[in-house]
């Protein structure tokens, strides 16, 4: 009986720690879900799947490492898998135009900044999942080292890919 009570206490402690960390970093889940899913119900499903995968993987989290880096890595892997499976099911890419229409505009006025944001959203939607993750992390002001660690690529590769993405943005937007 004592062993069972200890296990239950440990499970509750684990759940409490996990809940606290998730609450502190919940924006990561929503940013990733919003970047990879364009319909509200798809975003909700993806956010739920990310949370479930984070919980399953939490026992393997090493407390000495930044939680946000670990969280981004799992969230992005889940999102990329989600995109791949959705693409296999539909056999085509979902255009961002539907999501762009959901962006609020001020009093029906379409300002130049709004147009640039919409163009950037369209550009991001057309990117391969890895490049989309790379751009998301860059826009979140993650360092090249952190991006490399999250995505499992070298810092040099991060720099090269970002340089190419920036050039594409300049030429296409």
C-alpha positions as CSV (number, residue, x, y, z in Angstrom):
1,X,0.0,0.0,0.0
2,X,2.9,2.4,0.8
3,X,4.4,1.9,-2.6
4,X,1.1,2.7,-4.3
5,X,0.6,5.9,-2.3
6,X,4.1,7.0,-3.2
7,X,3.5,6.4,-6.9
8,X,0.2,8.3,-6.7
9,X,2.0,11.2,-5.0
10,X,4.8,11.2,-7.6
11,X,2.2,11.2,-10.4
12,X,0.5,14.2,-8.9
13,X,3.8,16.0,-8.4
14,X,4.7,15.2,-12.1
15,X,1.3,16.5,-13.2
16,X,1.7,19.6,-11.1
17,X,5.1,20.4,-12.5
18,X,4.0,19.7,-16.0
19,X,0.9,21.9,-15.6
20,X,2.9,24.8,-14.2
21,X,5.5,24.6,-17.1
22,X,2.7,24.3,-19.7
23,X,0.9,27.3,-18.3
24,X,4.1,29.4,-18.3
25,X,4.9,28.4,-21.9
26,X,1.4,27.9,-23.4
27,X,2.0,30.6,-26.1
28,X,4.4,28.2,-27.8
29,X,1.6,25.6,-28.4
30,X,-0.7,28.3,-29.8
31,X,2.0,29.9,-32.0
32,X,2.9,26.5,-33.5
33,X,-0.7,25.5,-34.0
34,X,-1.6,28.8,-35.6
35,X,1.4,28.5,-38.0
36,X,0.6,25.0,-39.1
37,X,-3.2,24.8,-39.1
38,X,-5.4,27.4,-40.8
39,X,-8.9,26.4,-39.8
40,X,-10.1,27.0,-36.2
41,X,-11.0,23.4,-35.6
42,X,-7.7,22.2,-37.1
43,X,-5.8,24.6,-34.8
44,X,-7.7,23.3,-31.8
45,X,-7.0,19.6,-32.8
46,X,-3.4,20.3,-33.4
47,X,-3.0,22.2,-30.1
48,X,-4.6,19.3,-28.3
49,X,-2.3,16.8,-30.0
50,X,0.7,18.9,-29.1
51,X,-0.3,19.0,-25.5
52,X,-0.9,15.2,-25.4
53,X,2.5,14.5,-27.0
54,X,4.2,16.9,-24.5
55,X,2.6,15.0,-21.6
56,X,3.7,11.6,-23.0
57,X,7.2,12.9,-23.5
58,X,7.5,14.8,-20.2
59,X,9.1,12.0,-18.3
60,X,12.0,12.2,-20.7
61,X,12.5,16.0,-20.2
62,X,15.9,16.8,-18.7
63,X,15.3,19.6,-16.2
64,X,18.8,21.0,-16.8
65,X,17.8,22.0,-20.3
66,X,15.5,24.9,-21.2
67,X,11.9,23.8,-21.2
68,X,10.9,26.1,-24.0
69,X,13.5,24.6,-26.3
70,X,12.3,21.1,-25.5
71,X,8.7,22.2,-25.9
72,X,9.3,23.9,-29.3
73,X,11.0,20.7,-30.6
74,X,8.1,18.5,-29.7
75,X,5.5,20.9,-30.8
76,X,7.1,21.5,-34.2
77,X,7.6,17.7,-34.7
78,X,3.9,17.1,-34.0
79,X,2.9,20.0,-36.3
80,X,5.1,18.8,-39.1
81,X,3.7,15.3,-38.8
82,X,0.2,16.8,-38.7
83,X,0.9,18.7,-42.0
84,X,2.3,15.6,-43.6
85,X,-0.6,13.4,-42.7
86,X,-3.1,16.0,-43.7
87,X,-1.4,16.4,-47.1
88,X,-1.5,12.7,-47.6
89,X,-5.2,12.6,-46.8
90,X,-6.1,15.5,-49.0
91,X,-3.3,15.2,-51.6
92,X,-3.2,19.0,-52.0
93,X,-2.0,22.0,-50.1
94,X,-4.6,24.1,-48.2
95,X,-4.3,27.7,-49.4
96,X,-3.9,30.3,-46.8
97,X,-6.3,32.6,-48.5
98,X,-9.1,31.2,-46.3
99,X,-7.1,32.1,-43.1
100,X,-6.1,35.5,-44.5
101,X,-9.8,36.4,-44.8
102,X,-10.0,35.8,-41.0
103,X,-7.4,38.5,-40.3
104,X,-9.1,41.6,-38.8
105,X,-8.9,44.9,-40.6
106,X,-9.7,48.3,-39.2
107,X,-13.0,49.7,-40.3
108,X,-12.8,47.9,-43.6
109,X,-9.6,49.8,-44.5
110,X,-6.8,47.8,-46.0
111,X,-3.5,49.6,-44.9
112,X,-0.2,48.9,-46.5
113,X,1.0,47.1,-43.3
114,X,-2.0,44.8,-43.4
115,X,-1.2,44.0,-47.0
116,X,2.4,43.1,-46.1
117,X,1.2,40.9,-43.2
118,X,-1.2,39.1,-45.5
119,X,1.6,38.6,-48.1
120,X,3.9,37.3,-45.4
121,X,1.2,34.9,-44.2
122,X,0.7,33.6,-47.8
123,X,4.5,33.2,-48.1
124,X,4.8,31.3,-44.9
125,X,1.9,29.0,-45.8
126,X,3.7,28.0,-49.0
127,X,6.9,27.0,-47.2
128,X,7.9,23.5,-46.5
129,X,7.3,22.5,-42.9
130,X,11.0,22.8,-41.8
131,X,11.4,26.2,-43.4
132,X,8.1,27.3,-41.8
133,X,9.4,26.1,-38.4
134,X,12.7,27.9,-39.0
135,X,10.9,31.2,-39.8
136,X,8.6,30.9,-36.8
137,X,11.5,30.4,-34.5
138,X,13.4,33.3,-36.1
139,X,10.4,35.6,-35.8
140,X,10.2,34.6,-32.1
141,X,13.7,36.0,-31.6
142,X,15.3,32.6,-30.9
143,X,19.0,32.5,-31.3
144,X,20.6,30.5,-34.1
145,X,21.9,28.1,-31.4
146,X,18.5,27.6,-30.0
147,X,16.9,27.2,-33.4
148,X,19.6,24.6,-34.3
149,X,19.0,22.7,-31.1
150,X,15.2,22.8,-31.5
151,X,15.3,21.7,-35.2
152,X,18.2,19.3,-34.9
153,X,20.3,21.0,-37.5
154,X,23.6,22.9,-37.3
155,X,23.9,26.6,-36.6
156,X,25.5,27.0,-40.0
157,X,22.6,25.4,-41.6
158,X,20.2,27.7,-39.7
159,X,22.2,30.7,-40.9
160,X,22.2,29.5,-44.5
161,X,18.5,28.6,-44.6
162,X,17.5,31.9,-42.9
163,X,19.6,33.9,-45.4
164,X,17.9,32.1,-48.3
165,X,14.5,32.6,-46.7
166,X,15.1,36.3,-46.2
167,X,16.2,36.7,-49.8
168,X,13.0,34.9,-51.0
169,X,10.9,37.2,-48.8
170,X,12.6,40.3,-50.3
171,X,12.1,39.1,-53.8
172,X,8.5,37.6,-53.5
173,X,6.9,40.1,-51.1
